[in-house]
């Protein structure tokens, strides 16, 4: 990490700071005492962490792991519900030059064991309720029983300096859900997600805006949102898991300005008419949904409850990261159901082995070139409107799986 314009090749600048280690991407542009994280009950109580706390404790995790004999590039699996210790371990592992492997604890024990083995994890860290899913053949460290002594040991020696990483070095493994077989590990480099964080445009609001995260941290949605928020010097309000009551009450209690979610979470929340009426959510200025399609009906319901909120529809993948689409380069408005225009540094194509084209307009100012096994088709067979076409890639993909590639052009 360097400041004041002294970045070297391979580093990524976020704000005024350049980073080469993804785990070190905690903003230095805000006062150290600024609030970074509100853990809303990860261990049964509310806990608050400043940016100074996050740097100190994630550094202690890094030193503690190295003191246990782990070497650069070793994998550390994280098996826990959402809580501060999860994020501190995730960041500290990477600061130490190790590889973070968040694991989906909702999978069967057999599948969890497969992921731990497939990633060649040298250590599993997590809460007691979920550590039992991991095989006993790998050492374990408990947030509930071992954390205090582990951190105390890691704090000895003063502030920890993050290991300098090469851009292509592994930072984390994220595993797919395994819907088409066993989960597949995706290797993500330090540069890849530092770049993604640097591309997230912060809303023009006062520093310290609060973002509510309830999606599981083993998934790209919630994890990337936390990373982006920390890199921008704002505040994460973290729930241990999603419940409609917990989500609504936390948003009101902490005057959250930015709701992050998958569409199902927002749909469930909007059904709680009585609970919504009892809680003041007037601070909400943005609602961002991702990881699944949204509908016009859901958009209309969100606007009715949050009339001043900016509504965003995000799209990313475990393999490509959270930044794939963005605003149109010519300033054209993004259709409400659209995920946006392909980022200028991201290639998005639909392709097949024969490579014959059918061109059509998809939304305002968006031309989509589709190559589908030499078949020319009428887009109305798939979508009822131009807006549907922008968001309807899923129908196209399902219809012609697995041979597809799509190119978006202005």
C-alpha positions as CSV (number, residue, x, y, z in Angstrom):
1,X,0.0,0.0,0.0
2,X,1.3,3.4,-0.9
3,X,-0.2,6.9,-0.9
4,X,0.3,10.3,-2.6
5,X,0.9,9.0,-6.2
6,X,3.8,6.7,-5.6
7,X,2.1,3.6,-7.1
8,X,4.2,1.1,-8.9
9,X,3.2,-1.2,-11.9
10,X,0.7,-3.8,-10.8
11,X,-0.8,-1.7,-8.1
12,X,-4.4,-0.4,-8.2
13,X,-5.3,3.1,-7.0
14,X,-8.6,3.4,-5.0
15,X,-9.2,7.0,-3.9
16,X,-5.8,8.4,-3.0
17,X,-4.2,5.0,-2.1
18,X,-2.6,2.4,-4.2
19,X,-2.7,-1.3,-3.2
20,X,-1.2,-4.5,-4.4
21,X,-2.7,-6.7,-1.6
22,X,-6.5,-7.1,-1.7
23,X,-6.7,-7.7,2.0
24,X,-5.1,-4.3,2.7
25,X,-7.8,-2.3,0.8
26,X,-9.2,-0.5,3.9
27,X,-9.5,3.2,3.2
28,X,-6.8,5.5,4.5
29,X,-8.6,8.5,3.2
30,X,-10.9,8.8,6.3
31,X,-9.9,9.5,9.9
32,X,-8.8,6.2,11.7
33,X,-11.7,6.6,14.2
34,X,-14.3,6.5,11.4
35,X,-16.8,3.8,11.7
36,X,-16.1,0.9,9.3
37,X,-18.3,-2.0,10.6
38,X,-21.4,-2.5,12.7
39,X,-21.8,-6.2,13.5
40,X,-25.5,-6.5,14.2
41,X,-25.4,-9.7,16.3
42,X,-22.8,-11.9,14.8
43,X,-21.9,-13.2,18.3
44,X,-25.2,-12.3,19.9
45,X,-24.4,-8.6,20.6
46,X,-23.9,-5.5,18.6
47,X,-20.2,-4.6,18.1
48,X,-18.7,-1.6,16.3
49,X,-15.3,-1.4,14.6
50,X,-13.4,1.7,13.4
51,X,-11.0,1.7,10.5
52,X,-8.2,1.7,13.0
53,X,-9.8,-1.4,14.6
54,X,-10.1,-3.2,11.3
55,X,-6.5,-2.6,10.3
56,X,-5.2,-3.6,13.7
57,X,-7.3,-6.7,14.1
58,X,-7.0,-8.0,10.5
59,X,-3.2,-7.4,10.8
60,X,-3.3,-9.5,14.0
61,X,-5.0,-12.3,12.1
62,X,-2.3,-12.1,9.4
63,X,0.5,-12.4,12.0
64,X,-1.3,-15.1,13.9
65,X,-1.7,-17.2,10.8
66,X,2.0,-16.9,9.9
67,X,3.0,-17.7,13.5
68,X,1.1,-21.0,13.0
69,X,3.5,-21.9,10.3
70,X,1.4,-21.1,7.2
71,X,3.3,-20.2,4.1
72,X,2.7,-17.8,1.2
73,X,0.0,-19.2,-1.0
74,X,-1.5,-21.6,1.6
75,X,-5.2,-21.8,1.7
76,X,-7.4,-20.9,4.7
77,X,-11.1,-22.0,4.6
78,X,-13.6,-19.8,6.4
79,X,-16.8,-21.6,7.6
80,X,-19.1,-19.3,9.5
81,X,-22.2,-17.2,9.5
82,X,-21.8,-13.5,8.9
83,X,-19.9,-11.8,11.7
84,X,-17.0,-9.4,12.2
85,X,-14.5,-12.3,12.7
86,X,-15.3,-13.6,9.2
87,X,-14.4,-10.3,7.5
88,X,-11.3,-9.9,9.7
89,X,-10.1,-13.4,8.8
90,X,-10.9,-12.9,5.1
91,X,-8.8,-9.7,5.0
92,X,-6.1,-10.9,7.3
93,X,-5.5,-14.1,5.4
94,X,-4.8,-12.1,2.2
95,X,-2.7,-9.6,4.1
96,X,-0.5,-12.5,5.1
97,X,0.0,-13.6,1.5
98,X,-2.3,-16.6,2.1
99,X,-5.5,-17.4,0.1
100,X,-9.0,-16.9,1.6
101,X,-11.5,-19.7,0.8
102,X,-15.1,-18.8,2.0
103,X,-17.2,-21.9,2.2
104,X,-20.9,-22.3,1.7
105,X,-22.0,-23.8,5.0
106,X,-25.5,-24.5,3.7
107,X,-24.0,-27.4,1.7
108,X,-24.0,-31.0,3.0
109,X,-21.1,-31.9,5.2
110,X,-19.8,-34.2,2.4
111,X,-19.7,-31.3,0.0
112,X,-18.0,-29.0,2.5
113,X,-15.4,-31.7,3.0
114,X,-14.9,-31.9,-0.7
115,X,-14.3,-28.1,-0.9
116,X,-11.9,-28.1,2.0
117,X,-10.0,-30.9,0.3
118,X,-10.2,-29.6,-3.2
119,X,-8.8,-26.2,-2.2
120,X,-6.1,-27.9,-0.2
121,X,-6.9,-25.8,2.9
122,X,-4.3,-26.0,5.6
123,X,-6.6,-24.5,8.2
124,X,-10.4,-24.1,8.7
125,X,-11.6,-21.1,10.8
126,X,-15.2,-20.5,11.7
127,X,-17.9,-20.6,14.3
128,X,-18.6,-23.7,16.4
129,X,-22.0,-24.3,14.8
130,X,-20.4,-24.8,11.3
131,X,-16.9,-26.0,12.0
132,X,-18.4,-29.4,12.7
133,X,-19.1,-29.6,8.9
134,X,-15.4,-29.6,8.1
135,X,-13.3,-32.8,8.2
136,X,-11.3,-33.4,11.3
137,X,-8.3,-34.2,9.2
138,X,-7.6,-30.4,8.8
139,X,-6.7,-28.2,11.8
140,X,-9.5,-25.9,13.0
141,X,-9.7,-22.6,14.8
142,X,-12.9,-21.5,16.5
143,X,-14.3,-17.9,16.6
144,X,-16.2,-18.9,19.7
145,X,-13.4,-20.6,21.7
146,X,-10.0,-19.7,20.3
147,X,-10.4,-16.2,18.9
148,X,-9.3,-14.1,21.9
149,X,-6.0,-15.8,22.4
150,X,-5.4,-16.0,18.7
151,X,-5.8,-12.2,18.3
152,X,-3.8,-11.5,21.5
153,X,-0.8,-13.5,20.0
154,X,-1.2,-11.8,16.7
155,X,-1.1,-8.3,18.2
156,X,2.3,-8.9,19.7
157,X,4.8,-7.1,17.5
158,X,2.8,-3.9,16.7
159,X,1.1,-3.0,13.4
160,X,1.4,-5.6,10.6
161,X,2.6,-4.6,7.2
162,X,0.7,-6.5,4.5
163,X,2.8,-8.8,2.3
164,X,3.5,-7.2,-1.1
165,X,1.7,-9.3,-3.7
166,X,2.2,-9.7,-7.5
167,X,-0.9,-8.8,-9.5
168,X,-1.5,-12.4,-10.7
169,X,-1.1,-14.1,-7.3
170,X,-4.1,-15.9,-5.8
171,X,-6.1,-13.9,-3.3
172,X,-9.2,-16.0,-2.8
173,X,-11.1,-19.1,-4.1
174,X,-14.8,-18.8,-4.4
175,X,-16.8,-21.9,-5.1
176,X,-19.8,-22.2,-7.3
177,X,-23.0,-23.6,-6.0
178,X,-22.6,-26.9,-7.7
179,X,-25.9,-26.8,-9.6
180,X,-24.4,-28.8,-12.5
181,X,-22.3,-31.1,-10.4
182,X,-19.7,-30.6,-7.7
183,X,-18.9,-27.0,-6.8
184,X,-16.1,-25.6,-8.9
185,X,-13.4,-23.4,-7.4
186,X,-12.8,-20.1,-9.0
187,X,-9.3,-18.6,-8.5
188,X,-9.4,-14.8,-8.1
189,X,-6.2,-12.8,-8.1
190,X,-5.3,-9.8,-6.0
191,X,-5.4,-7.5,-9.0
192,X,-8.8,-8.7,-10.2
193,X,-10.8,-7.6,-7.2
194,X,-8.7,-4.5,-6.5
195,X,-9.6,-3.5,-10.1
196,X,-13.3,-4.2,-9.4
197,X,-13.2,-2.1,-6.3
198,X,-11.6,0.7,-8.1
199,X,-14.3,0.7,-10.8
200,X,-17.2,1.0,-8.3
201,X,-18.4,4.6,-8.5
202,X,-19.3,5.9,-5.1
203,X,-22.6,7.7,-4.8
204,X,-22.1,11.5,-4.2
205,X,-23.1,11.5,-0.6
206,X,-21.3,12.5,2.6
207,X,-18.6,10.2,3.9
208,X,-19.8,7.5,6.2
209,X,-22.9,6.3,4.3
210,X,-24.2,3.0,5.7
211,X,-24.7,-0.1,3.6
212,X,-26.8,-3.0,4.9
213,X,-25.4,-6.4,4.1
214,X,-27.4,-9.6,4.9
215,X,-26.4,-11.9,2.0
216,X,-24.0,-14.6,3.1
217,X,-20.3,-13.7,2.9
218,X,-19.4,-16.9,1.2
219,X,-21.1,-15.4,-1.9
220,X,-19.8,-12.7,-4.2
221,X,-22.8,-10.4,-3.6
222,X,-22.3,-9.6,0.1
223,X,-18.5,-10.1,0.1
224,X,-17.8,-7.7,-2.7
225,X,-20.2,-5.1,-1.2
226,X,-18.2,-5.2,2.0
227,X,-14.9,-4.9,0.2
228,X,-16.1,-2.0,-1.9
229,X,-17.5,-0.2,1.2
230,X,-14.3,-0.6,3.2
231,X,-12.2,0.6,0.2
232,X,-14.4,3.8,0.0
233,X,-14.3,4.6,3.7
234,X,-18.0,4.0,4.4
235,X,-19.8,1.8,6.9
236,X,-21.0,-1.8,6.6
237,X,-24.0,-2.8,8.7
238,X,-23.7,-6.6,8.8
239,X,-26.4,-9.0,9.7
240,X,-25.6,-12.6,10.6
241,X,-28.3,-13.8,8.2
242,X,-31.3,-12.5,6.4
243,X,-34.7,-12.3,8.0
244,X,-37.3,-9.8,7.0
245,X,-37.7,-8.4,10.5
246,X,-34.0,-8.2,11.1
247,X,-33.4,-6.5,7.8
248,X,-36.1,-3.9,8.2
249,X,-35.3,-3.2,11.9
250,X,-31.5,-2.9,11.3
251,X,-32.1,-0.5,8.4
252,X,-34.2,1.7,10.6
253,X,-32.1,1.5,13.7
254,X,-28.9,2.4,11.9
255,X,-30.4,4.9,9.5
256,X,-29.1,2.9,6.5
257,X,-28.8,4.8,3.3
258,X,-27.9,1.9,0.9
259,X,-29.8,-1.4,0.9
260,X,-27.9,-4.3,-0.8
261,X,-29.7,-7.5,-1.6
262,X,-30.8,-10.1,-4.0
263,X,-34.3,-9.5,-5.5
264,X,-35.9,-12.2,-3.3
265,X,-34.8,-10.5,-0.1
266,X,-36.4,-7.2,-1.2
267,X,-39.6,-8.9,-2.4
268,X,-39.9,-10.6,1.0
269,X,-39.3,-7.4,2.8
270,X,-41.9,-5.5,0.8
271,X,-44.6,-8.0,1.9
272,X,-44.1,-6.9,5.5
273,X,-46.6,-4.0,5.3
274,X,-47.1,-3.7,9.1
275,X,-43.5,-3.9,9.9
276,X,-42.5,-1.4,7.3
277,X,-45.1,1.0,8.6
278,X,-43.7,0.8,12.2
279,X,-40.1,1.5,11.1
280,X,-38.6,4.7,9.8
281,X,-36.7,3.9,6.6
282,X,-36.6,7.5,5.3
283,X,-32.8,7.4,5.3
284,X,-32.8,4.9,2.4
285,X,-31.4,6.6,-0.7
286,X,-30.4,3.6,-2.8
287,X,-31.6,0.0,-3.3
288,X,-29.2,-2.3,-5.2
289,X,-30.2,-5.8,-6.2
290,X,-28.1,-8.4,-7.9
291,X,-27.4,-12.0,-8.5
292,X,-30.8,-12.7,-10.0
293,X,-33.3,-11.2,-12.5
294,X,-35.7,-8.5,-11.4
295,X,-39.2,-7.6,-12.7
296,X,-41.0,-4.4,-13.4
297,X,-43.5,-5.2,-10.7
298,X,-40.7,-5.4,-8.1
299,X,-39.3,-2.1,-9.3
300,X,-42.7,-0.5,-9.0
301,X,-43.1,-1.8,-5.4
302,X,-39.6,-0.6,-4.4
303,X,-40.4,2.9,-5.8
304,X,-43.7,3.0,-3.8
305,X,-41.9,2.3,-0.5
306,X,-38.7,4.2,-1.2
307,X,-39.8,7.0,-3.5
308,X,-36.5,8.9,-3.3
309,X,-34.2,5.9,-3.7
310,X,-32.0,5.2,-6.7
311,X,-32.7,1.6,-7.8
312,X,-29.8,-0.4,-9.2
313,X,-29.8,-3.8,-10.9
314,X,-26.3,-5.4,-10.6
315,X,-24.9,-8.3,-12.6
316,X,-21.7,-10.2,-12.0
317,X,-20.4,-13.7,-11.8
318,X,-18.2,-15.7,-9.5
319,X,-15.8,-16.2,-12.4
320,X,-15.7,-12.7,-13.8
321,X,-16.2,-10.7,-10.7
322,X,-18.8,-8.1,-9.6
323,X,-18.1,-5.5,-12.3
324,X,-19.3,-6.5,-15.8
325,X,-21.8,-3.8,-16.7
326,X,-22.1,0.0,-16.1
327,X,-23.4,3.2,-17.5
328,X,-23.7,3.8,-21.3
329,X,-20.6,5.6,-22.6
330,X,-22.7,8.1,-24.4
331,X,-24.8,8.9,-21.4
332,X,-27.9,7.1,-22.6
333,X,-30.3,6.2,-19.7
334,X,-30.2,2.6,-18.6
335,X,-33.6,0.8,-19.0
336,X,-35.0,0.0,-15.7
337,X,-34.7,-3.8,-16.1
338,X,-31.3,-3.6,-17.7
339,X,-28.0,-4.5,-15.9
340,X,-26.4,-1.7,-17.9
341,X,-23.8,-1.4,-20.7
342,X,-20.7,-3.7,-20.8
343,X,-17.8,-2.1,-19.0
344,X,-15.2,-0.8,-21.4
345,X,-12.6,-3.1,-20.0
346,X,-14.9,-6.2,-20.0
347,X,-15.6,-8.3,-23.1
348,X,-19.2,-9.7,-23.3
349,X,-20.0,-12.0,-26.2
350,X,-22.5,-14.7,-27.2
351,X,-20.7,-17.2,-29.4
352,X,-21.0,-20.6,-31.0
353,X,-18.9,-22.9,-33.1
354,X,-20.5,-21.9,-36.4
355,X,-20.5,-18.1,-35.7
356,X,-23.4,-16.7,-37.8
357,X,-25.0,-13.5,-36.7
358,X,-28.5,-12.1,-36.1
359,X,-28.5,-8.4,-35.1
360,X,-31.4,-6.7,-33.4
361,X,-32.0,-3.7,-31.2
362,X,-32.2,-4.4,-27.4
363,X,-33.3,-1.4,-25.4
364,X,-32.5,2.2,-25.9
365,X,-29.3,2.6,-27.9
366,X,-28.1,-1.0,-27.2
367,X,-27.3,-3.3,-30.2
368,X,-26.8,-6.9,-29.4
369,X,-25.1,-9.3,-31.8
370,X,-26.1,-12.9,-31.3
371,X,-24.4,-15.9,-32.7
372,X,-26.4,-19.0,-32.2
373,X,-25.6,-22.2,-34.0
374,X,-26.3,-20.4,-37.4
375,X,-30.0,-19.9,-36.5
376,X,-31.6,-16.6,-37.4
377,X,-34.5,-15.8,-35.2
378,X,-37.2,-13.2,-34.3
379,X,-36.3,-11.7,-30.9
380,X,-40.0,-11.4,-30.1
381,X,-40.0,-15.1,-29.6
382,X,-38.0,-14.5,-26.5
383,X,-39.0,-11.0,-25.2
384,X,-42.1,-8.9,-25.3
385,X,-40.4,-5.6,-25.3
386,X,-37.0,-3.9,-25.8
387,X,-36.6,-3.6,-22.0
388,X,-37.2,-7.3,-21.6
389,X,-34.5,-7.9,-24.2
390,X,-31.9,-6.1,-22.2
391,X,-32.6,-8.2,-19.1
392,X,-33.6,-11.3,-20.9
393,X,-30.3,-12.9,-21.7
394,X,-31.2,-15.7,-19.3
395,X,-33.9,-16.9,-21.6
396,X,-31.5,-16.9,-24.5
397,X,-28.8,-18.7,-22.6
398,X,-31.2,-21.4,-21.3
399,X,-32.7,-21.9,-24.8
400,X,-29.3,-22.4,-26.5
401,X,-27.1,-23.6,-23.7
402,X,-24.2,-24.3,-23.8
403,X,-23.1,-22.6,-27.1
404,X,-23.5,-18.9,-26.8
405,X,-21.7,-15.6,-27.0
406,X,-23.2,-12.1,-27.1
407,X,-21.6,-8.8,-28.1
408,X,-23.1,-5.4,-27.0
409,X,-22.4,-2.3,-29.0
410,X,-23.6,1.3,-28.9
